[in-house]
Every structure is written in C-alpha cells, then in structure tokens.
Amino acid sequence: MNCPFCNLDGPRAWLANGHAVALRDGYPVSEGHTLVIPKQHSPSLFDLPAEVQRAVWELAAEVRKLLVMEFNPDGFNVGINDGEAAGQTVPHAHVHVIPRYDGDVEDPRGGIRWVIPHRAIYWET
C-alpha cells in the first residue's frame, strides 16, 4: 500500500503522541492549517480503536492550543472528510484543524454547512 500518511514520524511531524502525529497541511486553506493523523492506517477514524480516537482528539486539542499561541486566529473549523462522498481524497483518517481569521471570507456564518451550499443559509428560511 502506498499511503502518503503512513509512517509520518519524520521531520514533517511537528507534534505527536503515542497514536497520532500532527503536520501542516500541504495545501493549506489558511495560515496554520494542520492535519492530525492517526499512526494506525484506517480510511475512517471511526473504525479505529477508542484509545486511538481519543489520542487523535487529544492531539487536535493540543494543536489548537499551539495554533492560538502562534497565529492568534479568531476562530477554528475542525473537521473530518469521512468517505469519498464527503470529499475524502486520502484514504487514511485525518482531522483538519483550520484556523480562521476575521475577514478571511465575506460571511463565515454556517461554517461547515457550506459543504452543501444550497443548505448552508438556514437562517433565511
């Protein structure tokens, strides 16, 4: 298997714990965009043992804390693309921690709801 997220305990990983690594996204949508990736290969985070899932979320929390200190963002989007229909392009589970900044988009309301644009603006219905 040729998985780009397997065996990442190298220089790209800027933070790690026993079950996960964190690295800056190669195609960031904002400054500081970071991926938290379980060391154990699985296309879905939800198919991994509870201990691994916990470690991923613990590392995501640590990443968020460090990103606040480094970049001082105004908010975050944190999410998972779970399956091709959800936009997952690398079949190895990972969590996106995306710093958000005031003014980075015209109107951020709805956040991740914009994955299905015609359903995003619920406050006008």
Sine and cosine of phi, psi and omega as CSV:
sin_phi,cos_phi,sin_psi,cos_psi,sin_omega,cos_omega
0.00,0.00,0.71,-0.71,0.00,-1.00
-0.94,-0.34,0.98,0.20,-0.05,-1.00
-0.99,-0.16,0.83,-0.55,-0.02,-1.00
-0.93,0.36,-0.24,0.97,-0.03,-1.00
-0.98,-0.22,-0.03,1.00,0.07,-1.00
-0.99,0.10,0.57,-0.82,0.06,-1.00
0.87,0.49,0.82,0.58,-0.04,-1.00
-0.99,-0.17,0.29,0.96,-0.03,-1.00
-0.97,0.24,0.58,0.82,-0.01,-1.00
-0.96,-0.27,-0.39,-0.92,-0.09,-1.00
-0.92,0.40,-0.38,0.92,0.02,-1.00
-0.93,0.36,-0.46,0.89,-0.03,-1.00
-0.98,0.21,0.90,-0.44,-0.02,-1.00
-0.99,-0.14,-0.10,1.00,0.04,-1.00
-0.38,-0.93,0.54,-0.84,-0.01,-1.00
-0.38,-0.93,0.33,-0.94,0.22,-0.98
-0.71,-0.70,-0.23,-0.97,-0.08,-1.00
-0.90,0.44,-0.40,0.92,-0.10,-1.00
-0.83,-0.56,-0.06,1.00,-0.09,-1.00
-0.50,-0.87,0.36,-0.93,0.09,-1.00
-0.79,-0.61,0.41,-0.91,0.08,-1.00
-0.85,-0.53,0.70,-0.72,0.06,-1.00
-0.56,-0.83,0.44,-0.90,0.03,-1.00
-0.93,0.36,0.66,-0.75,0.00,-1.00
-0.89,0.47,0.69,-0.72,0.02,-1.00
-0.94,0.35,-0.33,0.94,0.01,-1.00
-0.74,-0.67,0.91,0.40,-0.16,-0.99
-0.91,0.41,0.60,-0.80,0.10,-0.99
-1.00,-0.06,-0.20,0.98,0.10,-1.00
-0.42,-0.91,0.26,-0.97,0.03,-1.00
-0.90,0.43,0.83,-0.56,0.00,-1.00
0.99,-0.11,-0.09,1.00,0.00,-1.00
-0.76,0.65,0.85,-0.52,-0.11,-0.99
-0.79,-0.61,0.57,-0.83,0.09,-1.00
-0.96,-0.28,0.67,-0.74,0.14,-0.99
-0.93,-0.38,0.86,-0.51,-0.20,-0.98
-0.82,-0.58,0.82,-0.58,0.09,-1.00
-0.92,0.40,0.58,-0.81,0.03,-1.00
-0.94,0.33,-0.51,0.86,0.03,-1.00
-0.98,0.18,0.77,-0.63,-0.02,-1.00
-0.96,0.29,0.76,-0.65,0.14,-0.99
-0.27,-0.96,0.70,-0.71,0.06,-1.00
-0.89,0.46,-0.54,0.84,-0.04,-1.00
-0.89,-0.45,0.74,-0.67,0.08,-1.00
-0.85,0.53,-0.55,0.83,-0.09,-1.00
-0.97,0.26,-0.17,0.99,0.08,-1.00
-1.00,-0.06,-0.05,1.00,0.00,-1.00
-1.00,0.05,0.39,-0.92,0.04,-1.00
-0.86,0.51,0.48,-0.88,-0.03,-1.00
-0.82,0.57,-0.62,0.79,0.00,-1.00
-0.88,0.48,-0.64,0.77,0.01,-1.00
-0.94,0.33,-0.69,0.73,0.03,-1.00
-0.85,0.52,-0.71,0.71,0.03,-1.00
-0.86,0.52,-0.70,0.72,-0.01,-1.00
-0.89,0.45,-0.62,0.79,0.04,-1.00
-0.89,0.46,-0.74,0.67,-0.03,-1.00
-0.94,0.35,-0.56,0.83,0.08,-1.00
-0.90,0.44,-0.67,0.75,0.03,-1.00
-0.93,0.37,-0.61,0.79,0.06,-1.00
-0.86,0.50,-0.65,0.76,0.04,-1.00
-0.90,0.43,-0.65,0.76,0.03,-1.00
-0.91,0.41,-0.67,0.75,0.05,-1.00
-0.86,0.51,-0.73,0.69,-0.01,-1.00
-0.85,0.52,-0.71,0.71,0.00,-1.00
-0.86,0.51,-0.71,0.70,-0.02,-1.00
-0.94,0.35,-0.58,0.82,0.04,-1.00
-0.92,0.39,-0.58,0.82,0.08,-1.00
-0.87,0.50,-0.71,0.70,-0.02,-1.00
-0.93,0.38,-0.61,0.79,-0.08,-1.00
-0.99,0.15,-0.66,0.75,-0.15,-0.99
-0.91,-0.42,-0.24,0.97,-0.02,-1.00
0.78,0.63,0.80,0.60,0.00,-1.00
-0.95,0.32,0.24,-0.97,0.00,-1.00
-1.00,-0.05,-0.17,0.99,0.01,-1.00
-0.05,-1.00,-0.07,-1.00,0.00,-1.00
-0.58,-0.81,0.53,-0.85,0.35,-0.94
-0.94,-0.35,0.75,-0.67,0.04,-1.00
-0.80,-0.60,0.82,-0.58,-0.07,-1.00
-0.33,-0.94,0.18,-0.98,-0.02,-1.00
-0.77,-0.64,0.72,-0.69,0.21,-0.98
-0.99,-0.12,0.96,-0.28,-0.12,-0.99
-0.95,-0.31,1.00,-0.04,0.00,-1.00
0.97,-0.24,0.42,-0.91,-0.03,-1.00
-0.84,0.54,-0.65,0.76,-0.02,-1.00
-0.89,0.46,-0.39,0.92,0.03,-1.00
-1.00,-0.07,0.08,1.00,0.05,-1.00
1.00,-0.09,0.13,0.99,0.00,-1.00
-0.92,0.39,0.83,-0.56,-0.01,-1.00
-0.95,-0.32,-0.37,0.93,0.09,-1.00
-0.94,-0.35,0.89,-0.45,-0.09,-1.00
-0.98,0.19,0.75,0.67,0.10,-0.99
-0.69,-0.73,0.83,-0.55,-0.06,-1.00
-0.78,0.63,0.61,-0.79,0.09,-1.00
-0.28,-0.96,0.46,-0.89,0.00,-1.00
-0.92,-0.39,0.77,-0.64,0.08,-1.00
-1.00,0.01,0.78,-0.62,0.14,-0.99
-0.91,-0.42,0.96,-0.28,-0.16,-0.99
-0.91,-0.42,0.95,-0.32,0.08,-1.00
-0.91,0.42,0.60,-0.80,0.03,-1.00
-0.85,-0.53,0.53,-0.85,-0.08,-1.00
-0.78,-0.63,0.67,-0.74,0.06,-1.00
-0.77,0.64,0.79,-0.62,0.03,-1.00
1.00,0.06,0.01,1.00,-0.01,-1.00
-0.94,0.33,-0.38,0.92,0.19,-0.98
-0.68,-0.74,0.38,-0.93,-0.06,-1.00
-0.87,0.49,-0.72,0.69,-0.03,-1.00
-0.63,-0.78,0.97,-0.23,-0.07,-1.00
-0.98,0.19,-0.09,1.00,-0.04,-1.00
-0.81,0.59,0.64,-0.77,-0.01,-1.00
0.99,-0.11,-0.39,0.92,0.07,-1.00
0.68,0.73,-0.87,-0.49,-0.08,-1.00
-0.93,0.36,-0.20,0.98,0.06,-1.00
-0.86,0.50,-0.35,0.94,-0.03,-1.00
-0.94,0.35,-0.03,1.00,0.09,-1.00
-0.91,0.41,-0.38,0.92,0.13,-0.99
-0.80,-0.60,1.00,0.03,-0.19,-0.98
-0.79,0.62,-0.65,0.76,-0.06,-1.00
-0.95,0.32,-0.14,0.99,0.07,-1.00
-0.96,-0.27,-0.07,1.00,-0.15,-0.99
-0.94,0.34,-0.67,0.75,-0.14,-0.99
-1.00,0.00,0.95,0.31,-0.04,-1.00
-0.97,0.25,-0.38,0.92,-0.08,-1.00
-0.97,0.25,-0.13,0.99,0.03,-1.00
-0.98,-0.21,0.04,1.00,-0.04,-1.00
-1.00,-0.04,0.00,0.00,0.00,0.00
